[in-house]
Amino acid sequence: MKTCTKCKKTKPLEMFHKQAISRDGHKPVCKNCRSLNAKSPHSRELHKKRQKRYRASEKGHKLRYDYQKQYREDGPGREGQNAYAKSPQGREKRRQNARSYRQRHPRRIAAHQAVSRAVSKEKLPRARTLLCAKCGKKADSYHHYLGYDQSHWLAVQALCYRCHQKTYV
């Protein structure tokens, strides 16, 4: 028999989880109280904070990145997609889509090429060497915030991937 430190009730030892480090070999709180505590909103908040901190750590980030990379390569249904993409029909479909995009958006293509030339001639720094203009994180690409007219081709701001996606939503 043992008394729970939370509910103050005396219960048999089977009602307590084992803990080798304690004197009697059992935890001080009974299974019922531990279960109720685990379901409390405060406990869930602590768990979320720990998860967030772990994901932000280098180890957590690397494990998540490796998992996502593996899933993209070997995820469900990928076998057929990869086989189709490498087939002659898949390659032709990709060419048709690219051709169609170029025909629908000639100014956009020209604007992106102008920025690419400016970067290669070092008139503009590489976007990845800059910080995002909206959130301050590392930038990934340039955004034509004034549009794609020829007079605004080099009027760009560096944005991270997330902020760039938000501008088009």
N, C-alpha and C positions, 0 to 999 in steps of 0.2 A: 504494500500500500504506500501511496505517495500523495502529497498535497500539491495541487497545481498552484503556481505562483500567480496566475492570472485570475482564475475563477474562485480560488481558495477552497475548492472541494477536494476531498480525499477520494482517490480512485485507485484501482489496481494498476500494477506496473504495465500491463498490456495496453493501457490507454495512453502511454507515453512513448514517443519515438526514442530510439536508442541513440546514445551519444557516448562514445568510448571515453572521452576526456573527463566526464563528470564522475563523482564519487560512486554513485549507485548505477552508473552505466545508462542513464536515461535523461532526456531533456527535462528542464524544470516546468515547462508548459505542456498541458495535455494536448492530445491530437485534435479534439474539438475546438479548443481555443486557438490553436495554430491555424486550423482550417478557416475559422471565422476571421482571423487576423489577415490571412492571405487574400481573402475576398474583399477586404475593406478598400474604399477608394484611395485612402492614403497609401496603402501598400502598392496598389496599381500605379500610382503616380511615381513612387520611388522606383518601381521596376522600369517604367518608361524612361525616367531620367538616367538610370544605369545603362539601359540599352542605347540611348542617344549618345552618352559619353563613350561607350564602347565603339559604336559605329564611327564616331569622330576620331577615335584613336587610330594610330597607324596600322596596328594589327587587325582591328576590326575592318578598316577600310580595305586593306589588302585582301582579307578573306572574302569580303563581299564582292570586290572587283573580280577575283578569281572565279567565284561562283557564277557571277553574271556572264563572264567571258565564256566559261564552259557551257552555260545554258544556251547562249547565243549560237555556239558552234554545234552542240549536240542535243539541243532541246527537242521537245516533241514535234514531229512533223518536218524537221529540218532535212531529213534524208531526201524526201521528194522535192523540196524547194531547191536544194543545192543541185540535185541532178537536173532539174528543169533549167536552172540558171546556166548550167554548163552545156546544155544541149543546143543544137543549132536553132531550134525554135525559140528558146529562151534568150539567146544572144540577139536574134533578130528582133524579138519583142522589145528588148532593152534599147536597141538602136532606134526603133520606131518611136519609142517614148521620148528618147533624147531629142530626136529630130522634131517631134511634135512640140516639145517644150521650147526649143530654139525658135520655132516658127511663131509660137504664141507670145514669147517674151523677148523680142530682139533687143529692146532698150535695156532690159535687166541684164542680159548676157553682156552687152557692150559695157555697161557700167561696172560689172564685176571684173571684166577684162582690163578696164582702165585702172581699177584699184590694184589688180595683180601686177600690171606693168609698173605702176608707181612704187609698189613695194619692191619689185625686183631692181628698179633704178634707184632705190633708197630715198625716194621723195617722201614716202610714208614708212613708218616703222612697222615691223611685223605685228599683227594684232596680238599674238601670244606674248609679246614682250610688254604689253600694256595692261592696265587694270580696267575692269568694266566701268563704263560711265554711269551706270545706274546703281550697282550694288557694291562695287569696289573689289570684287574677286578678280581672279586672273581672266583676262578676256580670251575669247576663242576666235572671233571673226569680226569683220566690220559690218556696220549696218548703214544703209543709205537712208538716213532719217529725213531728207528733203525730197526723196523720190528718185526716179531714174532718168530725169531729163539730162541732156548732155551738159548743161551748165552746172549741174549738181553732182557730177560723177565722182568727184573727189571730196564732196562734203559728206564725210562718214564719221561714225563714232564707234569705238571699240566696245563690244558687248560680250558677256559670257553666254554660254549656250542657253541657259535658263531664261535670262532676260531677253535674248534675241527671240526665243520662242514666244514669250509673252507679248512681244510687240505685234505679232501676227494673229493673236487670238482676239 
